[in-house]
Amino acid sequence: MSIIRFVTATAIPESDINPRSLDEPFYLSNAKSLPADLHSNNVRRGRGPLAGLMRNNGLFSVFQPIVSLRDGSIYSHEALIRGSQDSTLHTPDLLLDAAAKEGLSVEFENHCLMVGLGQWSALRESGRLFVNISATVLEQVYERCGRELLLTYIRDLGMLPRMLVLEITEHERVRDMDYLAEIVQNIRDTGVSLALDDFGDGRSSLRLWSQLKPEIVKIDKYFTKDISKHAEKVKTIQALQQIAEIFDTTLVTEGIETEDDLRVLRDLGIAYGQGYFLGRPAPLPRDSVEPQAMTVIRDRRVAVYPELGRVSHVGQIHRVSVVEAPSATLQTTNDEVASILLARTDLHAIAVLDGSRPIGIINRTDFMNEYSKSYYRELWGRKPCAAHINSEPRVIERSHNVEELLGILTSTDQRYLIDGFIVTDNGRYVGLGTGDQLVRSVMETRIEAARHANPLTFLPGNIPISQHIERLLASGAEFIACYADLNNFKPFNDQYGYWRGDEMIRLVAKLALVHCDPQRDFVGHVGGDDFVILYQSTNWQLQCEQIISEFAQQAIELFDAPAREAGGIHAEDRHGVTRFFPLTTLSIGAVKIHRDEYVNAEQVASVAARAKHDAKIHGEGLVVRNNTNFNNEGVV
């Protein structure tokens, strides 16, 4: 076996590191044995550029912070591998490609693990460290070391086991989930924590989450990038938060690169984040987060969540994703079941039917583990498969109610995550589904069903308005609650019809959106010609005045020429009396909401409605109401 020795690390930038200049590998020590043989024949005899780097100490680690989104403190660092700047294999992607081409994937991964741990130990850091490891290498390390030797090795590095997090990165499907789960539990007993990397990228599965029960799940950067602009990503994160609550898992979002994305993730309640905006990888661990990120984390202003662009009235899942699959009966033999599974490698299970009615399910992994044992085929191959049947399968109708499916997701019975579920149509078997498909179906349907938007303007309706007010109050941020309403709209609508009336309402919506910062200010449509704008921008008064002015200029074009010349129309009032009504204008009532002044959205809505009433009495323009002294009011 190889030997490791540590030397003191120096504070030099990543670009200046030249590992080749060191006489011996900085991660090697003369008293501690490695948990795996890193210098295999493949490395010693390899002629590729990566093998050369590994032999000649050409690789080093940099450390990227994982940050608390609640207070901006450094929660941990992740060790990331690099090649020297003058190497053609500097970046991780190039290194991984080279490892695959040279047949050194396992050796390279072991090498990266030891380099990261060695550097961290040499730095004498006491903080928490995340290191990447695949399920395959984790199994190999454990098989060679065992729990006690691994624990001794970690302590010899000067690390506390509870400060080490093994981050499982999956590049291929786990072959034996039960065996991996057993190893993970044994390692967890030493105090070492487990994280699941890149959840949602297609490799890290829901079953892996369910069975390994990691303390931490890192959400793939796809769901983080531009989340401030994509409502479906917000809904996906919220769905993952529900699953994390079921499994008592802490979430980390990767790839945070902008102020707006950080603000949304902070407001969603994500515990920890990682990305260039928080801190770039560096040769030395950081003591603090990037200043611009800390400013966002401390800022009391809340994010405005993006809204979906259309309305849906879906209340049921009309089509759960189904895998069409052959079935078995109580008389089907074990050999026949095995033949089906060997022919259909995509199947995770087989449904067992009585006629067309499902009565059980056979889990692929469990069955094949038994079937592959010595003499099993000779003794049991021709016998019925009854011993392998789970007689209480999850059965889901295609038209299942969304709330019922959520009940399944949050129930204590989580077998569907392993066995999957059976899909029926009016009680008749139609195919199989997986836990991942169920979660995806619920997510998609909830996205559609939870719109709560006005069908005319697609702006958020009463429920999202109330929710945003509650978030503003909870944050302690000061904001301006504006209530906009049209003057003389009813006679206009009666005179010209609903189509032109809708055009006028859409005009208000368009102008309100134009004169709001989409990342700071919230525009909602209460209904009819009533709108609510919640400003956090400091120039709110100017924006309101521009909305009113531009509406007056553009709305006049919706009247016909005689009305424009007369300055209004003759129409019946609410009492049926014909009289003259001036051209339609816009009034906005505004009230400043100070910290700890109100306790719920209803109170804010009430005072904003009184401000609107004052504006309506005035006839047009902006009325700012002093809500601490209702006799002190101003008209702008």
Secondary structure by P-SEA (a helix, b strand, c coil): cbbbbbccccccccccccccccccccccccccccccccccccccccccaaaaaaaacccbbbbbbbcccccccccbbbbbbbcccccccccaaaaaaaaaaaccaaaaaaaaaaaaaaaaaaaccccbbbbbbcaaaaaaaaaaccaaaaaaaaaaaccccccbbbbbbbccccccaaaaaaaaaaaaaacbbbbbcccccccccaaaaaaccccbbbccccccccccccaaaaaaaaaaaaaaaaabbbbbbcccccaaaaaaaaaaccccccccccccccccccccccaaaaaaaacccccccccccccccccccccccccccccccccccaaaaaaaaaacccccbbbbbccccccccccaaaaaaaaacccccccccccccccccccccccccccccaaaaaaaaaccccccccbbbbbbccccccccccaaaaaaaaaaaaaaaacccccccccccaaaaaaaaaaaaaacbbbbbbbbbbcaaaaaaaaccaaaaaaaaaaaaaaaaaacccccbbbbbccccbbbbbccccaaaaaaaaaaaaaaacccccccaaaaaacbbbbbccccbbbbbcccbbbbbbbbbcccccccaaaaaaaaaaaaaaaaaacccbbbbccccccccccc
